[in-house]
Amino acid sequence: MKAPWFGNQCIACLEDGPFTEEHVIPRSLGGDLTCEFLCKPCNDAFGSTFEAGAKTDPAVRLAVANLGNVLPSSVFQRIEEGQDYTSQSGPVPVRATYRAGELMPKTFRHTDGSLMVPTKDAAAHIERMAAKHGHAGEFARVAASRLNSLPEQTKVELLPGISVINWPTDQARPDLGAHPVNELVLVKTAFEFLALLLGTAIYESVAALGQIRDALKGSGDASGYRVERFLSPTYAPFHGLCFEGNDPHAKVQIRLFGKLAFRVHFLHLAVDAPKAVYTHSLTTGEHSFLQI
């Protein structure tokens, strides 16, 4: 859903365009509400700094895992692309990355000096190791072909000086070791939603608006906002935004995957606009907007 914009300045830096497509809720989280009201330098800067790691938030990873059976594959794959997973292979924890619809285990050297490699890559590694040990190529290929018939958890010498163990691997789980989503992601989303409600009034020379713009541009000043985090009862395949009014300052609630809820308090700002609710169904792709 593309929202119209009639201004001629970037809402973040107040410079003239050209503008680029901006996702109000980050595209990496499945957001699909866009508007062209950010210049390319601001859009690129936000995307490469505080917004870059939004989808690795452990709460987001759990939400996607819980909704994996109902999310469309396009949404699931967009969010999961490049994400890390962990599992256990024998006595060793291993890591994998989701790429192009499948998990790609990572090759690494264990503390005991052994090389841990995905089964599908093992034959090529063995052939290279055999060549270094002076074994003929055909001899090495025959030895490598035995990999598929090796018993699990048993050390087998394939060639003189080259032994392998076929470790079974547990089911992969999302890696929950990343940091929570940067608060500026939430402030940006809430600020952009206010811009859609206010239109070009977002350009006004108001100290509270300037304070938020400066924070987004990296001033480090968080005195103009506060982010409240809470959880709704259940996961559900939708995102939502709600301008809750001024009590006593402007507040915007953000809902991600139904359950993850954030209330952004703009501490020094009051907005002359009606309360409004936006929702985006992640299953059907439908958008709705209601002013209260």
HELIX and SHEET records of a PDB file:
HELIX    1   1 ARG A   27  LEU A   29  5                                   3    
HELIX    2   2 LYS A   40  SER A   48  1                                   9    
HELIX    3   3 ALA A   54  THR A   56  5                                   3    
HELIX    4   4 PRO A   58  LEU A   67  1                                  10    
HELIX    5   5 SER A   73  GLU A   80  1                                   8    
HELIX    6   6 THR A  119  LYS A  132  1                                  14    
HELIX    7   7 GLY A  137  ALA A  144  1                                   8    
HELIX    8   8 SER A  145  SER A  149  5                                   5    
HELIX    9   9 GLU A  183  LEU A  198  1                                  16    
HELIX   10  10 GLY A  199  TYR A  203  5                                   5    
HELIX   11  11 ALA A  207  LEU A  216  1                                  10    
SHEET    1   A 3 LYS A   2  ALA A   3  0                                        
SHEET    2   A 3 THR A  34  CYS A  39  1                                        
SHEET    3   A 3 PHE A  19  HIS A  23 -1                                        
SHEET    1   B 4 GLU A 102  PRO A 105  0                                        
SHEET    2   B 4 VAL A  92  ARG A  99 -1                                        
SHEET    3   B 4 ASP A  84  SER A  89 -1                                        
SHEET    4   B 4 ARG A 173  PRO A 174 -1                                        
SHEET    1   C 2 PHE A 108  ARG A 109  0                                        
SHEET    2   C 2 LEU A 115  MET A 116 -1                                        
SHEET    1   D 2 LYS A 155  LEU A 159  0                                        
SHEET    2   D 2 ILE A 162  ILE A 165 -1                                        
SHEET    1   E 6 TYR A 225  LEU A 231  0                                        
SHEET    2   E 6 LEU A 260  PHE A 266 -1                                        
SHEET    3   E 6 ALA A 250  LEU A 256 -1                                        
SHEET    4   E 6 PHE A 238  ASN A 246 -1                                        
SHEET    5   E 6 ALA A 276  SER A 281 -1                                        
SHEET    6   E 6 HIS A 287  GLN A 291 -1                                        
END                                                                             
